[in-house]
C-alpha cells in the first residue's frame, strides 16, 4: 500500500537527482574526474532507487538512471579519445551493449524518453553526437518523489516498510552523515580557495544525519591531512545529540588559519573531514557521503611577489589553477610554465606601464629583447635555451623543454583568441619536445588611436586539439606602439 509522505526519501531523491544533473553539465569536459563525479552521483541515486518498489513515479526515476548510467561510458569514451588512451572504442562498445540489454518489456522501459535515448545510443557513431544525448538528459524532468512504494522486505533495515500493525523497531539502523556544504566567510567554498596565511577566516560546515545512533551522545567532524602539524589549522566541530528524530541538519562555525604559506609552484593544502560518533555499538553501519574535501591555497604573493605587479600575480594564480586541471599535464611542466609566465607577465606589465616596445618592431628585435629580459631573472637564467630543434623545426626559445614561441603583429590590435593561426606551429613544437603545454607570446605593436590592454584579458589558456592529442597553449599578448596619452585627446 502507499505509505504516508516520506520526507527522508524525498530529500534523498531530490538531492541525488540534483547531484546527477549538476555532474552532467561538465561530464564531457576536462578534467577526467568530471566523469568520476557523475559516477558517484549515479551511484547515490541508484542506492536510493534500490530501496523503493514499483510505481509510475518510481519507474520514471529508474528510466532516468538507466539512461544516465549508459551515458557514463560514453563520457569516458570522449575523455579517452581526448587523452589518446589505447582502445578508446571499448567505452562506446560497452554503452551500446548496455543499451541493447535493457529489457524493453519492463515497466520503466515504457518511458518514451528512455526508448528514444536507447535508439540514439544504438546508432551512435561520432563523439559529436554526445552533446545531443547530454542535452536530452539535462532536459529530462522528473516528478517529486514525496510518496513512494516500498517493498515488503527491504534489503536495508532502515528502509523496511513498516505495517501499521507492526510496532517493533529494527534493532540496528544504518546512519548516513552527508556533507552538504562548506562556507568560508559566508561564501560557498570553491574548487580552489585562497586564504591569506596568518589571517583568520570563518569556516562554516553543514551536514545532514539520516538518524542519530542509539547510545551516541556526540558527533565530531575532524580535519585530516598528510602532515599532522597542519591539522590544527582548521577547526574540529563537535555536535551534541539534538532533539527529535532524523534526518537532522547540523551547522557549525569555527576559525581557520593557514599558519604557513606555500610556494607558488607547490600543490595547495588539502584537508579531508572525517565524521565519528562517540558510540556506534547500536548502529549497523555509518556511511559518510558528500563533498568533504577542502583545497586551500596559501600562496602569499604580497610577501613573495611573482612579477612585481600585484594585479598580474593575482591573474597568474587563476591561470595556474586552470593548468592544474588540464588532463595529462605533469606537475613539473606546469610549474616550469608558470616560471616562464612570471617572466612574460612582468614584461607585459612593463610594456603597458613604460611603453617598452615601439610600433612596427621587427620580430627578431622583439625576440632578442624578450630573451634578454627573461635571462635576467634569477629563476630562469641559464636554463633558457635559444632556438632548440623540435619536430623538424626551430623553436624561438625553450625553458626546460617548455617551448616559447614569439610572434609580432604590427597591422592590427589582437587579443589572445585572435592568435589561433599560430596554435598549430606552437603545438607541433610542444609535441616534438615531448610536452603537452607550450607558451605563445605575441607582440601587438600596431598604431593605436585609443588605449588598449588589460593583463586579465591579455594572458589566457587555450586547449588546442591536434590529432588525438590535446595541447595546452598559454597566450601572452604584449602591447607596444603606444603614442603619448595626450595624443588620444587630439
Helices and strands as residue ranges (DSSP letters): H 7-25, H 33-49, H 56-82, H 89-100, G 108-110, H 112-122, G 127-129, H 130-138, G 157-159, E 173-184, E 187-188, E 193-194, E 200-209, E 218-224, G 228-233, E 237-240, E 248-257, E 269-277, E 283-290, E 293-297, H 310-324, H 331-354, H 363-375, G 381-383, E 384-386, E 389-390, E 393-394, E 397-399, E 402-409, G 416-422, H 423-432, E 437-444, H 455-458, E 459-466, E 469-479, G 485-489
